[in-house]
Amino acid sequence: MHWWPRLPAAWRLRVSIATSAAGIGFLVAAVEAEGLRESALTSVVLVGPATLTATASASASLYYYVLTAVCLLLGFAGLAFGETLARWLAPRPLMSSVAVAWLVTVVRFLLEKSAAPAVLVQAIGVAWLAPVAGAYMATSATAARPGGKPLLRALFSYALLVRGFVALVGVAATRFGLGSHFDVSGVTFVPVTLTGDAYSFGPGTGRQILWLTLVPQLLVWPAFTVAAGMAGAALVRLLPAPPKPTARPPLGGADSAPPPGRD
């Protein structure tokens, strides 16, 4: 999704058609699915163990419908507005990368609420997007200047925008008890392995939101995001650059001249 705006028009069309076809496939699977699904929801605290906070229960077809809606929406956007979106997003790598991360966050929340399989849910997250975003922004003309300062600034902005959005989702999920791993209202006791201390929190309180959502998302995870993004950028810069197209000489050779005219 990051490199979609830079693809040739023919490849963008193929990707949009394939995405729409995947959406139709998920729709067929949703119609055929029967029964109910249950999935355990866990919240992970940086200094403590994972905590089982709730169990999501939904129709077995619901998460297929979520995937159907996402794929058909992306496919339609690519088919109907592909050229316009590509021209607008290609020179804006930061905005393009942030949009992908925000979409992934929303899809992750919806999949957790629809009791999707744990393997699928764990595969969709913003943590592993950081090196991909760093590689994408490193190959843009804006960040490819000597010294790497433009890239560092772009990654810092990316980290704050992405983790700030995750923090907003976490605050809303915790305050209103929406479930999913963003909801830490069920984490009322956190043992700290390194020090042996333990801390207690009231469900949905400001203190719980501050220490279990805002501090990790706005201080710890942005540092990880910048470091992972720089690692991805360093890796992509080790790859050989694609060959530049060479200009073809004019017909008849560069030194050819028209024959002299007759008097």
Buried (B, 14 or more C-beta within 10 A) or exposed (E): BBBBBBBEEEEBBEBBEEBBEBBEBBBEBBEEBEEEBEBEBBBEBEBBEEBEBBEBEBBBBBBBBBBBBBBBBBBBBBBEEBEEBBEEBBEBBBBBBBBBBBBBBEBBBBBBBBBBEEEEBEEBBBEEBBBBBBBBBBBBEEBBEEEBEBBBEBBBBBBBBBBBBBBBBBBEBBBEEBBBBBBBBBBBEBEEEEEEEEBEBEEBEEEBBEBBBBBBBBEEBBEBBBBBBBBBBBEBBEEEEEEEEEEEEEEEEEEEEEEEEEE
